[in-house]
Amino acid sequence: MTVAPRLFDTPMIDLNSKTVLVTGGTGSFGRAFVRYVLKHYQPKRLIVFSRDEQKHFDMAQEFNPEQYPCMRYFIGDVRDYDRLEMAMRGVDIIIHAAAMKHVPAAEYNPFECIRTNVHGAENVVRAALACQVKRVIALSTDKACSPINLYGASKLASDKIFVAANNLRGDHGASFAVVRYGNVIGSNGSVLPFFKKLLANNCTELPITDERMTRFWITLTQGVRFVLSSAEMMHGGEIFIPKIPSMTVVDLAHYLAPNKPFKVIGIRPGEKLHETMSTEDDARNMLELNDRYIIQPELVFWSRENYAHSAAQPVADNFRYASNTNTEWLTPDSLHALLSEPKA
């Protein structure tokens, strides 16, 4: 079944007059998030937290603090707890997007991956609790579900840290939740810009890892809207999963270059044929809404009444959300619609 791209336009959290911090804020998601927030809200402060000073400089050219007085640029690393705590003073909402994301790089540099994705998650939680931040949303990945690579395993550990953090918040501390989605069309490191670069250099063929490979796809703007709407509905402890379409990598290559042949080069270390975002074991705690799934936490404080008065319904006992068994698929027309989507 094919569908029109979802807007994820359920009520989104109100960021007007709020202080918002986004870790990894100079990355693809961070830039899209800042662009969207500046267009649709009037935050008190919008803090970009990232360790790359050149990206800070480049981003400040587009979102100049003189034009946007709410903008703040904090150079810092999620590995550095003291810097995080300093940056979080007076912050209302945190979007945690910082991560080491490249699968082969994580396999080759496991200590660095763990320090950023796992220890960094712990630092964000501890600093948010110390600063009494109200809400924290952590970005995850489909690779965190049944992981076979270190990146996915580290993000699974991160997910567990953020869900369990709700046990530590007390009466007035932060609420923590996770959003988990698939490949972001056009983001840094994704296959789409890689293919486009090869085509721009007049390649004779496109490299395909495996003809059977499927992936979930979402745009940056969809991702931003999904995060903001999940931040509005969260109670603390949920993992939110968007309903998004699948597409084979071969079909993507044919769309970009219908007359180009492709060459099968084999799956990279730590790579799956198909991605999953939930398993049968998640199903007993999983609810379905029109545009998303919600994995409820198995925490003592959690009440099954949190979504009792919404349209959420339990999924089937054997439900598994995977890219190859997905009921929604991208066609060339719907992919074109996604690629043509405005930036904000």
C-alpha positions in Angstrom: 0.0 0.0 0.0 1.2 3.5 -0.8 0.3 6.6 1.2 0.8 10.3 1.0 3.7 11.5 3.2 2.5 12.0 6.8 2.7 15.5 8.3 2.8 14.3 12.0 0.7 17.4 12.6 -0.9 16.2 15.9 -0.5 19.0 18.5 3.1 19.9 18.9 4.7 21.2 22.0 4.6 25.0 22.5 8.1 26.4 22.4 7.1 30.0 22.6 9.0 31.8 25.5 10.8 28.5 26.3 14.5 27.8 26.5 15.4 24.9 24.3 18.7 23.1 23.9 19.6 20.7 21.1 22.7 18.5 21.5 24.4 17.7 18.2 22.7 20.9 17.1 25.1 21.5 14.1 24.2 18.2 12.5 21.6 17.6 9.8 18.7 17.2 12.3 19.9 20.1 14.5 20.0 22.5 11.6 16.5 21.4 10.4 15.2 21.6 14.0 16.6 25.2 14.4 15.2 26.3 11.1 11.7 24.9 11.9 11.6 26.4 15.4 12.7 29.8 14.3 10.0 29.8 11.6 7.1 28.6 13.8 8.0 29.7 17.3 9.4 32.5 19.4 11.6 30.8 21.9 13.3 32.6 24.8 16.6 31.0 24.0 17.5 28.3 21.4 20.8 26.7 22.4 22.9 24.8 19.8 25.3 22.4 21.7 28.0 20.8 19.6 31.8 20.2 19.6 32.6 21.3 16.1 33.5 25.0 16.1 33.6 25.2 12.3 30.1 23.9 12.0 29.1 26.5 14.7 30.6 29.2 12.6 28.9 28.1 9.4 25.5 27.7 11.2 25.8 31.1 12.7 26.0 32.6 9.2 22.6 31.2 8.4 21.1 31.8 11.9 22.8 34.9 13.0 22.3 35.9 16.6 21.8 39.5 15.5 18.9 38.5 13.3 17.7 35.9 15.8 18.5 37.2 19.3 17.3 33.9 20.9 20.2 31.9 19.3 23.1 30.7 21.5 26.0 28.6 20.3 27.7 26.5 23.0 30.8 24.6 22.0 30.8 21.4 24.0 30.8 17.6 24.0 28.2 15.3 25.5 31.2 13.4 27.0 31.8 16.5 29.2 29.3 16.4 32.1 30.4 19.8 33.5 29.9 21.6 30.2 26.5 20.0 29.8 25.4 21.1 33.2 26.5 24.6 32.5 24.7 24.7 29.2 21.5 23.3 30.7 21.0 26.0 33.4 17.5 27.5 32.9 16.6 25.1 30.0 13.0 23.8 29.7 13.3 21.3 26.9 16.2 19.2 25.6 16.4 17.5 22.2 19.3 15.0 22.4 20.5 14.5 18.8 24.3 14.1 19.4 25.6 10.7 18.5 28.3 8.8 16.7 26.3 7.4 13.8 28.4 5.8 11.1 28.2 2.0 11.4 31.7 1.1 10.0 33.3 3.9 12.1 31.7 2.6 15.2 32.9 -0.9 14.5 36.4 0.3 14.1 36.4 2.7 17.0 34.2 1.0 19.6 35.6 3.0 22.6 34.7 6.3 21.0 31.2 5.1 20.1 30.5 4.0 23.7 31.9 7.2 25.1 29.6 9.3 22.9 26.5 7.3 22.6 26.3 5.6 26.1 28.4 7.7 28.5 27.1 10.8 26.7 23.5 9.7 27.2 24.2 9.2 30.9 25.7 12.7 31.1 22.7 14.2 29.5 20.4 12.5 32.0 22.4 13.5 35.0 22.8 17.1 33.9 19.1 17.3 33.1 18.1 16.0 36.5 20.6 18.4 38.2 19.2 21.4 36.3 15.5 20.3 36.7 14.8 20.4 33.0 11.2 19.6 32.3 11.3 17.4 29.2 14.0 15.5 27.4 13.5 13.8 24.0 16.3 11.5 22.8 16.7 10.6 19.2 17.2 6.9 18.5 17.4 4.7 15.4 15.9 1.6 13.9 19.3 0.0 14.3 18.7 0.0 18.1 16.1 -2.7 17.6 17.6 -6.2 17.6 21.1 -4.6 17.0 23.8 -6.5 15.2 26.3 -3.6 15.1 27.9 -1.5 17.8 26.1 1.7 16.8 22.8 0.0 17.2 23.8 -1.7 20.5 25.0 1.6 21.8 21.8 3.4 20.9 19.8 0.5 22.5 21.8 1.2 25.7 21.1 4.9 25.3 17.3 4.2 24.9 17.4 2.1 28.1 19.2 4.9 29.9 16.6 7.5 28.9 13.6 5.3 29.7 15.0 4.3 33.1 15.9 7.9 33.9 12.2 8.5 34.7 12.8 6.4 37.8 15.2 9.1 39.1 13.3 12.2 38.5 11.4 12.6 41.8 8.4 14.9 42.0 9.8 17.8 40.1 12.5 16.4 37.8 12.6 15.9 34.1 10.5 13.5 32.0 12.4 11.5 29.5 11.2 9.8 26.3 12.7 8.4 23.1 11.9 8.7 19.4 13.0 5.9 17.1 12.9 6.3 13.3 14.6 5.1 10.1 16.9 6.5 7.5 16.6 10.3 7.0 16.4 11.3 3.3 19.2 13.7 2.5 20.9 13.7 5.8 24.7 13.7 6.1 26.0 10.2 5.5 22.8 8.7 4.0 22.8 6.9 0.7 20.8 9.5 -1.2 23.6 12.2 -1.2 26.1 9.5 -1.8 24.4 8.4 -4.9 23.9 12.0 -6.1 27.6 12.7 -5.6 28.5 9.6 -7.7 26.1 10.7 -10.4 27.4 14.2 -10.4 30.9 12.7 -11.1 29.5 10.8 -14.1 29.8 7.3 -12.5 29.1 4.5 -14.9 27.2 2.4 -12.3 25.8 2.7 -8.8 27.0 0.4 -6.0 24.3 -1.6 -4.3 25.1 -3.7 -1.2 22.3 -6.2 -1.8 19.3 -6.3 -4.2 17.0 -7.4 -1.5 17.9 -4.6 1.0 15.0 -2.5 2.3 15.0 0.6 4.5 12.5 2.9 6.3 12.6 6.5 5.0 11.7 9.8 6.7 12.5 13.4 5.8 14.2 15.9 8.1 11.1 18.0 8.4 9.0 15.0 9.2 11.5 14.0 11.8 11.4 17.4 13.4 7.6 17.5 13.5 7.5 13.9 14.9 9.9 14.9 17.7 7.9 18.0 18.6 4.5 16.2 18.6 6.0 13.3 20.7 7.4 15.9 23.2 3.8 17.2 23.6 2.1 13.8 24.2 4.9 12.2 26.3 4.3 11.2 29.9 7.9 9.9 30.4 9.3 6.5 29.5 7.8 6.0 26.0 9.6 5.0 22.8 7.7 6.7 19.9 8.0 5.2 16.5 6.5 6.9 13.4 4.6 5.2 10.7 6.8 5.7 7.7 7.2 4.0 4.3 9.8 1.5 3.1 11.7 1.4 -0.2 14.3 -1.0 -1.6 17.7 0.5 -2.2 17.5 -0.8 -5.8 14.3 1.2 -6.4 15.9 4.3 -4.9 18.8 3.8 -7.4 16.4 3.3 -10.3 14.6 6.5 -9.3 17.7 8.6 -9.3 19.3 7.0 -12.4 16.8 5.0 -14.3 19.2 4.2 -17.1 22.3 3.4 -15.0 23.2 -0.2 -14.2 24.1 -1.1 -10.6 26.8 -3.3 -9.2 26.3 -5.5 -6.1 29.2 -4.9 -3.8 28.1 -6.9 -0.7 26.8 -5.9 2.7 29.2 -3.9 4.9 30.2 -5.2 8.4 27.4 -4.7 10.9 24.7 -4.0 8.2 21.3 -5.7 8.0 19.3 -6.6 4.9 16.2 -5.2 6.5 15.6 -2.9 9.5 13.2 -3.3 12.4 11.8 -0.7 14.7 9.9 -3.1 17.0 9.8 -6.8 17.7 7.2 -9.3 18.8 8.5 -9.0 22.3 7.7 -5.2 22.2 4.1 -5.9 21.1 2.7 -6.7 24.5 3.6 -3.1 25.6 2.8 -1.4 22.3 0.0 0.9 21.2 -1.0 2.2 17.8 -2.2 5.6 16.8 -3.0 6.9 13.3 0.5 8.1 12.7 2.8 6.3 15.2 3.4 3.5 17.6 4.2 3.9 21.2 6.2 1.3 23.2 5.1 1.8 26.8 7.8 1.3 29.5 7.8 -1.6 31.9 8.4 0.8 34.9 6.7 0.6 38.3 5.4 4.2 38.1 3.9 3.7 34.6 0.1 3.8 34.3 -1.7 2.0 31.5 -4.3 4.7 31.9 -1.9 7.3 30.4 -3.3 6.7 26.9 -6.6 5.1 27.9 -8.6 8.1 26.8 -6.8 8.6 23.4 -7.4 6.7 20.2 -4.5 4.4 20.9 -5.1 0.7 20.5 -3.0 -2.3 21.4 -1.2 -4.0 18.5 -1.5 -7.8 17.8 0.5 -10.1 20.0 2.9 -11.1 17.2 3.2 -7.6 15.7 6.7 -6.7 14.3 7.4 -3.5 12.5 10.0 -4.2 9.9 11.0 -2.5 6.6 10.5 -5.6 4.5 7.0 -6.5 5.9 5.8 -2.9 6.1 2.4 -2.2 4.6 3.4 1.2 3.3 5.9 1.6 0.4 7.3 4.5 -1.4 6.6 4.8 -5.1 8.6 7.1 -7.5 5.8 9.7 -7.2 5.7 9.6 -3.4 9.5 9.7 -3.2 9.5 12.7 -5.5 7.0 14.4 -3.1 9.3 13.7 -0.1 12.4 15.0 -1.9 10.4 18.1 -3.0 9.3 18.8 0.6 10.2 22.4 1.8 12.9 22.7 4.4 10.5 23.9 7.1 
